Amino acid sequence: MSSAVPRLPEHQLSALDRAYADAMAQKRRQLLLGLAIFALATIAAGIVAEIRPAAFFTNFWRFTDYIGRIFTLDNGPNTGRPVFVDIVEWMWGFDKWMKLLWETLLIAYVGTMLGAIGGFLLCFLSAQNLQPNAWAGIAAKRFLEFCRTVPEIVFALIFVVSFGLGPVPGVLAIAIHTFGALGKQFAEVAENIDMKPVDGLTATGATWTETMRFAVVPQVVSNFVSYALLRFEINVRGAAVMGFVGAGGIGQDLVEAIRKFYYSDVSAILVLIILTVMLIDLGTERLRHSFLSMDARS
């Protein structure tokens, strides 16, 4: 038996080579056209926004100079030296900052929990394959869009005026924004479920609520938890910013240090925030992977 690979006639191979070359040339032209359009759109956006690259490069040294200053001690006997030569002096407010960080974590936690509960309750109405009627789906989607479109900082400003300074405005602002964001993500997860269990329960005469409980929730709960944990990590950073407008947490001390040019305090608070977010990221990553692996085993 011959082991030679069959080969097409030369004229057929030439035709296929030309077709392939033409197709690749067309793709290259499309790519170059897309890049050109993207470049023109970027330039046009920069012109409309009055971006001045010359000013950026002229003043870039100010940024690097500020970074150098915040890592230099600005009081005590070691003034002018790097912060690492005297950790005690650098972290003089450690106890106070840790209490404020704890408050920030609580703001993020409570806001995430409230938003996740609201998103869970509303996501089934906004999922296109599960909504009981079109009008309920439209109303749910528009409400979720409103909640996630308005920035958290705007909600925080409104609630600070309404409820005064403190953590309550921060919790409400994060809860509303999380409500909209997680409601959207939860709905997208629900839209990708296997509909066979839903059809089966519907055929037996189960109510819409019963169908959601026994046919949908078991399929989506692990992904819901994963998204909620990811959102908590995001909200910790958001809660730190809430303090800029008086909504509690470590942000109030951070913005005060920035305004009063307490350079070493700025770096100390930033380092504590970064370390906290890193630890939360590691913890939530492990939890997400454990939930996903449980879902895969089931």
Kinemage of the C-alpha trace (Angstrom):
@kinemage 1
@onewidth
@group {chain A} dominant
@subgroup {mainchain}
@vectorlist {calphas} color= white
{ca met a 1} P 0.000 0.000 0.000
{ca ser a 2} L 1.414 3.358 -0.970
{ca ser a 3} L 2.019 5.820 1.894
{ca ala a 4} L 2.255 8.851 -0.355
{ca val a 5} L -0.076 11.743 0.552
{ca pro a 6} L -2.509 12.536 -2.271
{ca arg a 7} L -1.712 15.850 -3.918
{ca leu a 8} L -4.038 18.110 -5.856
{ca pro a 9} L -3.152 19.122 -9.402
{ca glu a 10} L -1.015 22.235 -9.684
{ca his a 11} L -3.731 24.393 -11.246
{ca gln a 12} L -6.086 23.647 -8.296
{ca leu a 13} L -3.334 24.367 -5.772
{ca ser a 14} L -2.550 27.669 -7.494
{ca ala a 15} L -6.207 28.666 -7.360
{ca leu a 16} L -6.417 27.836 -3.647
{ca asp a 17} L -3.177 29.734 -2.948
{ca arg a 18} L -4.509 32.805 -4.739
{ca ala a 19} L -7.830 32.596 -2.861
{ca tyr a 20} L -5.981 32.295 0.442
{ca ala a 21} L -3.669 35.206 -0.410
{ca asp a 22} L -6.650 37.362 -1.434
{ca ala a 23} L -8.510 36.528 1.801
{ca met a 24} L -5.465 37.379 3.946
{ca ala a 25} L -4.897 40.610 2.022
{ca gln a 26} L -8.523 41.592 2.613
{ca lys a 27} L -8.183 40.906 6.343
{ca arg a 28} L -5.011 43.003 6.480
{ca arg a 29} L -6.773 45.862 4.716
{ca gln a 30} L -9.677 45.631 7.169
{ca leu a 31} L -7.252 45.631 10.110
{ca leu a 32} L -5.354 48.645 8.783
{ca leu a 33} L -8.616 50.477 8.082
{ca gly a 34} L -9.838 49.719 11.606
{ca leu a 35} L -6.577 50.958 13.120
{ca ala a 36} L -6.730 54.134 11.042
{ca ile a 37} L -10.316 54.826 12.141
{ca phe a 38} L -9.371 54.152 15.759
{ca ala a 39} L -6.384 56.525 15.522
{ca leu a 40} L -8.489 59.275 13.925
{ca ala a 41} L -11.218 58.843 16.549
{ca thr a 42} L -8.624 59.049 19.330
{ca ile a 43} L -7.095 62.213 17.868
{ca ala a 44} L -10.532 63.784 17.400
{ca ala a 45} L -11.490 62.912 20.996
{ca gly a 46} L -8.240 64.463 22.236
{ca ile a 47} L -8.889 67.665 20.268
{ca val a 48} L -12.467 67.959 21.564
{ca ala a 49} L -11.299 67.287 25.149
{ca glu a 50} L -8.506 69.865 24.714
{ca ile a 51} L -5.783 67.387 25.684
{ca arg a 52} L -2.338 68.926 25.431
{ca pro a 53} L 0.454 66.330 25.236
{ca ala a 54} L 3.085 69.076 25.502
{ca ala a 55} L 1.705 70.179 28.880
{ca phe a 56} L 1.679 66.565 30.066
{ca phe a 57} L 5.330 65.967 29.258
{ca thr a 58} L 6.341 69.419 30.518
{ca asn a 59} L 4.757 68.842 33.934
{ca phe a 60} L 5.352 65.115 34.294
{ca trp a 61} L 8.205 65.830 36.680
{ca arg a 62} L 5.672 67.192 39.196
{ca phe a 63} L 4.108 63.741 39.480
{ca thr a 64} L 7.402 61.979 40.080
{ca asp a 65} L 8.431 64.737 42.498
{ca tyr a 66} L 5.214 64.263 44.489
{ca ile a 67} L 5.770 60.496 44.656
{ca gly a 68} L 9.248 61.154 46.013
{ca arg a 69} L 7.915 63.582 48.605
{ca ile a 70} L 5.227 61.281 50.007
{ca phe a 71} L 7.908 58.678 50.709
{ca thr a 72} L 10.019 61.192 52.621
{ca leu a 73} L 9.525 61.986 56.299
{ca asp a 74} L 8.268 65.546 56.781
{ca asn a 75} L 8.461 65.853 60.577
{ca gly a 76} L 10.528 64.584 63.491
{ca pro a 77} L 14.302 64.151 63.745
{ca asn a 78} L 14.503 62.215 60.468
{ca thr a 79} L 12.853 64.912 58.360
{ca gly a 80} L 13.913 64.720 54.716
{ca arg a 81} L 14.964 61.074 54.890
{ca pro a 82} L 13.096 58.107 53.317
{ca val a 83} L 10.137 56.894 55.340
{ca phe a 84} L 11.633 53.409 55.675
{ca val a 85} L 14.406 54.644 58.016
{ca asp a 86} L 11.866 55.209 60.799
{ca ile a 87} L 8.773 53.011 60.457
{ca val a 88} L 7.454 54.098 63.867
{ca glu a 89} L 7.538 57.752 62.866
{ca trp a 90} L 6.028 56.968 59.442
{ca met a 91} L 3.181 54.881 60.869
{ca trp a 92} L 2.566 57.123 63.874
{ca gly a 93} L -1.224 56.972 63.323
{ca phe a 94} L -1.400 53.209 62.745
{ca asp a 95} L -4.027 52.507 65.424
{ca lys a 96} L -6.299 55.319 64.260
{ca trp a 97} L -5.889 54.439 60.578
{ca met a 98} L -6.628 50.766 61.197
{ca lys a 99} L -9.878 51.708 62.941
{ca leu a 100} L -10.813 53.846 59.945
{ca leu a 101} L -9.825 51.020 57.589
{ca trp a 102} L -12.066 48.684 59.558
{ca glu a 103} L -14.887 51.194 59.145
{ca thr a 104} L -14.155 51.283 55.413
{ca leu a 105} L -14.367 47.480 55.239
{ca leu a 106} L -17.685 47.511 57.096
{ca ile a 107} L -19.068 50.149 54.726
{ca ala a 108} L -18.037 48.036 51.741
{ca tyr a 109} L -19.359 44.820 53.312
{ca val a 110} L -22.785 46.155 54.301
{ca gly a 111} L -23.167 48.016 50.992
{ca thr a 112} L -22.205 44.900 49.026
{ca met a 113} L -24.596 42.691 50.994
{ca leu a 114} L -27.541 45.063 50.517
{ca gly a 115} L -26.770 45.543 46.831
{ca ala a 116} L -26.303 41.809 46.244
{ca ile a 117} L -29.626 41.011 47.893
{ca gly a 118} L -31.397 43.612 45.784
{ca gly a 119} L -29.658 42.463 42.603
{ca phe a 120} L -30.570 38.851 43.375
{ca leu a 121} L -34.243 39.697 43.821
{ca leu a 122} L -34.470 41.771 40.650
{ca cys a 123} L -32.183 39.885 38.259
{ca phe a 124} L -34.762 37.200 37.429
{ca leu a 125} L -37.220 39.862 36.319
{ca ser a 126} L -34.671 41.461 34.004
{ca ala a 127} L -33.319 38.201 32.518
{ca gln a 128} L -34.915 37.947 29.072
{ca asn a 129} L -35.499 34.205 29.262
{ca leu a 130} L -37.081 34.296 32.740
{ca gln a 131} L -39.113 37.496 33.027
{ca pro a 132} L -42.827 36.838 33.668
{ca asn a 133} L -43.851 39.585 31.224
{ca ala a 134} L -42.200 42.134 28.968
{ca trp a 135} L -43.235 45.205 30.983
{ca ala a 136} L -41.751 43.812 34.198
{ca gly a 137} L -38.499 43.111 32.358
{ca ile a 138} L -38.336 46.620 30.867
{ca ala a 139} L -39.017 48.272 34.235
{ca ala a 140} L -36.417 46.115 36.008
{ca lys a 141} L -33.738 46.781 33.391
{ca arg a 142} L -34.302 50.534 33.395
{ca phe a 143} L -34.140 50.668 37.199
{ca leu a 144} L -30.889 48.686 37.272
{ca glu a 145} L -29.448 50.975 34.590
{ca phe a 146} L -30.252 54.025 36.705
{ca cys a 147} L -28.638 52.499 39.808
{ca arg a 148} L -25.350 51.657 38.096
{ca thr a 149} L -25.150 54.686 35.784
{ca val a 150} L -25.016 57.359 38.504
{ca pro a 151} L -21.492 57.268 40.023
{ca glu a 152} L -21.149 56.214 43.653
{ca ile a 153} L -19.533 59.524 44.549
{ca val a 154} L -22.613 61.410 43.321
{ca phe a 155} L -24.916 59.241 45.430
{ca ala a 156} L -22.576 59.777 48.383
{ca leu a 157} L -22.737 63.573 47.981
{ca ile a 158} L -26.533 63.452 47.882
{ca phe a 159} L -26.744 61.255 50.965
{ca val a 160} L -24.197 63.350 52.893
{ca val a 161} L -26.460 66.356 52.390
{ca ser a 162} L -29.498 64.276 53.406
{ca phe a 163} L -28.121 62.253 56.346
{ca gly a 164} L -25.005 64.159 57.365
{ca leu a 165} L -21.394 63.035 57.647
{ca gly a 166} L -20.562 59.454 58.558
{ca pro a 167} L -20.662 55.913 57.188
{ca val a 168} L -24.412 55.819 56.403
{ca pro a 169} L -24.113 57.847 53.151
{ca gly a 170} L -21.242 55.612 52.039
{ca val a 171} L -23.198 52.424 52.713
{ca leu a 172} L -26.249 53.704 50.807
{ca ala a 173} L -24.176 54.936 47.864
{ca ile a 174} L -22.312 51.633 47.509
{ca ala a 175} L -25.495 49.602 48.013
{ca ile a 176} L -27.366 51.389 45.218
{ca his a 177} L -24.490 51.181 42.736
{ca thr a 178} L -23.874 47.524 43.642
{ca phe a 179} L -27.587 46.863 43.217
{ca gly a 180} L -27.420 48.007 39.605
{ca ala a 181} L -24.067 46.403 38.771
{ca leu a 182} L -24.736 42.991 40.309
{ca gly a 183} L -28.323 42.968 39.059
{ca lys a 184} L -26.979 43.276 35.515
{ca gln a 185} L -24.300 40.596 36.009
{ca phe a 186} L -26.705 38.224 37.761
{ca ala a 187} L -29.218 38.630 34.930
{ca glu a 188} L -26.571 37.782 32.329
{ca val a 189} L -25.691 34.616 34.264
{ca ala a 190} L -29.371 33.675 34.456
{ca glu a 191} L -29.780 34.186 30.711
{ca asn a 192} L -27.167 31.477 30.042
{ca ile a 193} L -28.696 28.693 32.135
{ca asp a 194} L -29.995 25.361 30.861
{ca met a 195} L -33.721 25.926 30.277
{ca lys a 196} L -34.696 22.248 30.441
{ca pro a 197} L -35.284 22.252 34.236
{ca val a 198} L -37.320 25.460 33.853
{ca asp a 199} L -39.487 23.926 31.141
{ca gly a 200} L -39.913 20.774 33.187
{ca leu a 201} L -41.144 22.583 36.299
{ca thr a 202} L -43.364 24.877 34.245
{ca ala a 203} L -44.960 21.812 32.637
{ca thr a 204} L -45.812 20.409 36.087
{ca gly a 205} L -47.737 23.568 36.980
{ca ala a 206} L -45.126 25.177 39.259
{ca thr a 207} L -45.448 28.889 39.896
{ca trp a 208} L -42.904 31.371 38.574
{ca thr a 209} L -41.382 31.776 42.058
{ca glu a 210} L -41.112 28.014 42.543
{ca thr a 211} L -39.497 27.663 39.136
{ca met a 212} L -36.887 30.295 40.002
{ca arg a 213} L -36.190 28.668 43.351
{ca phe a 214} L -35.813 25.051 42.254
{ca ala a 215} L -34.811 25.254 38.569
{ca val a 216} L -32.744 28.453 38.274
{ca val a 217} L -31.088 29.227 41.612
{ca pro a 218} L -29.191 25.899 41.866
{ca gln a 219} L -27.614 26.617 38.465
{ca val a 220} L -26.498 30.170 39.202
{ca val a 221} L -25.700 30.382 42.910
{ca ser a 222} L -21.949 29.701 42.577
{ca asn a 223} L -21.538 32.358 39.878
{ca phe a 224} L -23.625 34.795 41.909
{ca val a 225} L -21.340 34.314 44.912
{ca ser a 226} L -18.269 34.719 42.701
{ca tyr a 227} L -19.527 38.019 41.279
{ca ala a 228} L -20.549 39.253 44.736
{ca leu a 229} L -17.056 38.557 46.117
{ca leu a 230} L -15.481 40.371 43.192
{ca arg a 231} L -17.818 43.301 43.772
{ca phe a 232} L -16.870 43.406 47.455
{ca glu a 233} L -13.224 43.808 46.473
{ca ile a 234} L -14.169 46.665 44.143
{ca asn a 235} L -16.344 48.273 46.806
{ca val a 236} L -13.497 48.341 49.325
{ca arg a 237} L -11.666 50.709 47.001
{ca gly a 238} L -14.885 52.626 46.389
{ca ala a 239} L -15.523 52.955 50.131
{ca ala a 240} L -12.068 54.477 50.580
{ca val a 241} L -12.974 57.157 48.034
{ca met a 242} L -16.346 57.808 49.732
{ca gly a 243} L -14.456 59.428 52.591
{ca phe a 244} L -13.398 62.241 50.256
{ca val a 245} L -16.921 63.665 50.518
{ca gly a 246} L -17.380 62.919 54.208
{ca ala a 247} L -19.000 59.493 53.889
{ca gly a 248} L -16.833 57.844 56.535
{ca gly a 249} L -13.833 55.560 56.440
{ca ile a 250} L -10.130 56.048 55.792
{ca gly a 251} L -10.782 58.408 52.872
{ca gln a 252} L -11.481 61.330 55.201
{ca asp a 253} L -7.996 61.134 56.737
{ca leu a 254} L -6.439 60.585 53.303
{ca val a 255} L -7.993 63.667 51.726
{ca glu a 256} L -7.121 65.714 54.815
{ca ala a 257} L -3.492 64.629 54.578
{ca ile a 258} L -3.433 65.518 50.868
{ca arg a 259} L -4.949 68.963 51.449
{ca lys a 260} L -2.620 69.777 54.339
{ca phe a 261} L 0.480 68.471 52.513
{ca tyr a 262} L 1.245 65.824 55.148
{ca tyr a 263} L 3.286 63.917 52.611
{ca ser a 264} L 4.420 60.955 54.705
{ca asp a 265} L 0.890 60.471 56.048
{ca val a 266} L -0.375 60.196 52.469
{ca ser a 267} L 2.047 57.382 51.676
{ca ala a 268} L 1.351 55.596 54.976
{ca ile a 269} L -2.411 55.583 54.402
{ca leu a 270} L -2.017 54.547 50.751
{ca val a 271} L 0.250 51.648 51.720
{ca leu a 272} L -2.274 50.439 54.300
{ca ile a 273} L -5.108 50.637 51.771
{ca ile a 274} L -3.083 48.785 49.127
{ca leu a 275} L -2.095 46.016 51.559
{ca thr a 276} L -5.710 45.661 52.708
{ca val a 277} L -6.993 45.377 49.139
{ca met a 278} L -4.270 42.832 48.319
{ca leu a 279} L -5.254 40.653 51.284
{ca ile a 280} L -8.936 40.885 50.339
{ca asp a 281} L -8.080 40.023 46.742
{ca leu a 282} L -6.212 36.892 47.834
{ca gly a 283} L -9.019 35.843 50.166
{ca thr a 284} L -11.855 36.413 47.721
{ca glu a 285} L -9.896 34.690 44.944
{ca arg a 286} L -9.660 31.537 47.039
{ca leu a 287} L -13.349 31.695 47.885
{ca arg a 288} L -14.320 32.212 44.233
{ca his a 289} L -12.233 29.259 43.107
{ca ser a 290} L -13.674 27.040 45.822
{ca phe a 291} L -17.243 27.914 44.834
{ca leu a 292} L -16.519 27.382 41.145
{ca ser a 293} L -14.863 24.035 41.834
{ca met a 294} L -17.877 22.977 43.913
{ca asp a 295} L -20.127 23.915 41.017
{ca ala a 296} L -17.962 21.928 38.573
{ca arg a 297} L -18.072 18.825 40.795
{ca ser a 298} L -21.836 19.015 41.114
